[in-house]
Amino acid sequence: MSLLGNLVSQVARSAMAPDDAQRNPVNQRTTSRRTGGLGDILGGVLGGGQTGGYNPQQYDRQTDNGFGLDDILGSLTGSSQRGGMSTGAGGLGDILGSVLGGQSNRSGSGGGKGMLVAALMPMVLSWIQRNGGLGAALSKITGMGHDNQVRSWMSSNEVNDNLDPNEINQLFDENEIQQVAAQTGANETEVRQGLAELLPEVMNQLTPNGNLDNEAEANQEIDQIIGQLSSRLGTLK
């Protein structure tokens, strides 16, 4: 069972799409603004709530097969290499590692905004981990004066009131932002906009009941994803 399976699998599918760079090109003139819901960059990648697209209020917790994660891994690595990979939350780290490892091994274009969001996912999860886990990370953001926004992320019936991308440097290191921009071909404005929209949606998915009842499970899943991701990227180097 996975809290982040729906989000990660949809991001991976978008990043892998052959037309990602054409459909959602990076390094465009991006208006830096505080958005609601999935927002500009995340909404473009996930379908923006269109029929058949990603649904932020979908909290059905299924096994990895329920999200088609085995199919994603098979298309990334070949079915003959599937053996030995973890399922469940660990499998999500495999997916992100394979997507990002495949991107780093390709020459030329870094991909589109799907690849950008895939690159931002471990950045967001690592930030939560570094700040003491789900509850402590939410407390830190609340302490910065964003209590109403945090409540919207945890609510199961409100759209996310996202962060202001112009304030994202209060949370994320400038060097990290520059590194992701260089890796993906995006500009730094797009990276900040993506972080300002992805972090709230990750928090939304980690709090399906509108509270911290799942905190221990959420923190364990983050640890598993980051560990599996690190191992996968190390293997692909």
C-alpha positions in Angstrom: 0.0 0.0 0.0 1.3 3.4 -0.9 0.3 7.0 0.0 2.3 8.6 -2.9 1.8 5.8 -5.5 -0.8 7.7 -7.5 1.2 10.9 -7.7 4.6 9.4 -8.4 3.2 7.0 -11.1 1.4 9.9 -12.9 4.6 12.0 -12.8 6.7 9.1 -14.1 4.3 8.5 -17.0 4.4 12.1 -18.0 8.2 12.3 -17.8 8.5 9.2 -19.9 6.1 10.3 -22.6 7.9 10.8 -25.9 6.2 14.1 -26.5 6.9 15.5 -23.0 9.4 18.1 -24.3 7.0 19.2 -27.1 3.8 19.2 -25.0 5.2 20.8 -21.9 8.5 22.5 -22.9 10.8 23.9 -20.3 12.8 27.2 -20.3 9.7 29.2 -21.3 8.5 32.6 -20.2 6.9 31.6 -17.0 4.9 34.0 -14.9 5.9 33.5 -11.2 2.7 33.6 -9.3 1.0 31.9 -6.3 -1.5 29.4 -7.6 -4.3 27.2 -6.4 -5.0 23.5 -7.0 -2.4 21.8 -9.0 -1.3 25.1 -10.4 0.5 26.0 -13.6 3.4 23.6 -14.0 2.1 20.6 -11.9 -1.3 21.0 -13.5 0.1 21.0 -17.0 2.0 17.8 -16.2 -0.8 15.9 -14.5 -3.7 17.0 -16.6 -5.1 19.9 -14.5 -8.0 17.9 -13.2 -9.3 17.0 -16.7 -11.4 13.9 -17.2 -9.1 10.9 -17.1 -6.2 13.0 -15.6 -4.8 13.0 -12.1 -7.3 13.6 -9.3 -5.8 15.3 -6.2 -8.7 14.0 -4.1 -8.0 10.4 -5.0 -6.8 8.8 -1.9 -7.6 5.2 -2.8 -4.6 3.3 -1.5 -3.8 0.4 -3.7 -0.9 -2.0 -4.2 1.8 -1.2 -6.7 0.0 -3.3 -9.3 -3.1 -1.2 -8.8 -1.2 1.8 -10.0 0.5 -0.1 -12.8 3.9 0.4 -11.3 5.2 -2.9 -12.6 4.3 -1.8 -16.1 6.1 1.5 -15.7 9.2 -0.3 -14.4 9.0 -2.9 -17.2 8.9 -0.2 -19.9 11.8 1.7 -18.3 14.2 -1.2 -17.6 12.9 -4.1 -19.6 11.0 -7.0 -18.1 14.1 -9.1 -17.8 15.6 -6.6 -15.3 12.5 -6.4 -13.1 13.8 -9.1 -10.7 15.3 -7.8 -7.5 13.4 -4.5 -7.5 11.2 -3.7 -4.5 7.4 -3.4 -4.7 5.2 -1.0 -2.8 6.8 2.3 -1.7 10.3 1.0 -2.4 9.2 0.4 -6.0 8.4 4.2 -6.3 12.0 4.9 -5.6 12.9 2.4 -8.3 10.6 4.3 -10.7 12.0 7.7 -9.9 15.6 6.4 -10.1 15.0 4.8 -13.4 13.3 7.9 -14.9 16.0 10.3 -13.7 18.8 7.9 -14.5 17.5 7.5 -18.0 17.3 11.2 -18.4 20.9 11.8 -17.2 22.1 9.1 -19.6 20.5 10.8 -22.6 22.3 13.5 -24.6 20.6 16.6 -25.7 17.3 17.8 -24.3 16.6 17.3 -20.7 13.0 16.6 -21.4 9.9 18.7 -20.6 8.1 19.8 -17.5 7.2 16.1 -16.7 10.9 15.4 -16.3 11.2 18.7 -14.3 8.6 17.5 -11.8 10.2 14.1 -11.6 13.5 15.8 -10.7 11.7 17.9 -8.1 10.1 14.9 -6.3 13.2 13.7 -4.5 14.1 17.3 -3.7 10.7 17.7 -1.9 10.9 14.3 -0.2 14.4 15.0 1.0 13.4 18.4 2.4 10.6 16.7 4.4 13.0 14.1 5.7 15.7 16.7 6.6 13.2 18.7 8.6 12.2 15.9 10.9 9.4 14.2 8.9 5.9 15.1 8.0 4.7 16.7 11.2 7.8 18.7 11.8 7.9 19.9 8.2 4.3 21.0 8.3 5.0 22.8 11.6 7.9 24.6 10.1 5.8 25.9 7.2 3.0 26.8 9.6 5.5 28.7 11.8 6.4 30.8 8.7 2.9 32.2 8.7 1.3 29.7 6.2 -1.1 28.0 8.6 -4.2 28.6 6.3 -2.3 27.2 3.3 -1.2 24.1 5.3 -4.8 23.5 6.3 -5.8 23.5 2.7 -3.2 20.9 1.8 -4.4 18.6 4.6 -8.0 19.0 3.7 -9.7 16.3 1.6 -12.2 18.7 0.1 -10.3 21.9 -0.5 -8.0 22.7 -3.4 -4.4 23.5 -2.4 -3.5 27.1 -1.6 0.0 26.9 -2.9 3.2 28.6 -1.8 4.4 31.8 -3.3 7.3 30.8 -5.6 9.1 34.0 -4.8 9.4 32.8 -1.2 10.5 29.2 -2.0 14.2 30.1 -1.2 13.1 30.2 2.5 12.7 26.4 2.3 15.0 25.2 -0.5 18.7 26.0 -1.0 19.6 28.1 -4.0 22.3 25.6 -5.1 19.7 22.8 -5.2 17.4 25.0 -7.4 20.3 25.8 -9.7 21.3 22.2 -10.0 17.8 21.0 -11.0 17.6 23.8 -13.5 20.9 22.7 -15.1 19.9 19.0 -15.1 16.5 19.6 -16.7 17.1 22.6 -18.9 14.4 24.5 -17.1 14.9 28.0 -15.9 15.1 28.8 -12.2 11.6 30.5 -12.2 10.1 27.2 -13.4 11.9 25.3 -10.7 10.6 27.6 -8.0 7.1 27.5 -9.5 7.2 23.7 -9.6 8.4 23.4 -6.0 5.7 25.8 -4.8 3.0 23.5 -6.4 4.6 20.1 -5.8 5.3 20.4 -2.1 1.6 21.2 -1.2 0.4 18.2 -3.4 2.9 15.8 -1.7 1.6 17.0 1.7 -2.0 16.5 0.4 -1.3 12.9 -0.5 0.5 12.2 2.7 -2.5 13.3 4.8 -5.5 11.5 3.2 -7.6 11.8 6.4 -6.9 15.5 6.9 -4.7 14.9 9.9 -1.4 13.3 11.0 -2.8 9.8 11.7 -0.6 8.4 9.0 2.5 10.3 10.0 4.6 7.2 10.9 3.6 5.5 7.7 4.3 8.6 5.6 7.8 9.1 7.1 8.6 5.4 6.5 7.4 5.7 2.9 9.6 8.8 2.3 12.6 7.0 3.8 12.0 3.9 1.6 11.6 6.0 -1.6 14.7 8.0 -0.9 16.7 4.9 -0.1 15.6 3.1 -3.1 16.1 6.1 -5.3 19.7 6.5 -4.1 20.4 2.9 -4.7 18.9 2.9 -8.1 20.8 6.0 -9.3 24.0 4.6 -7.9 23.5 1.4 -10.0 22.8 3.4 -13.1 25.9 5.6 -12.8 
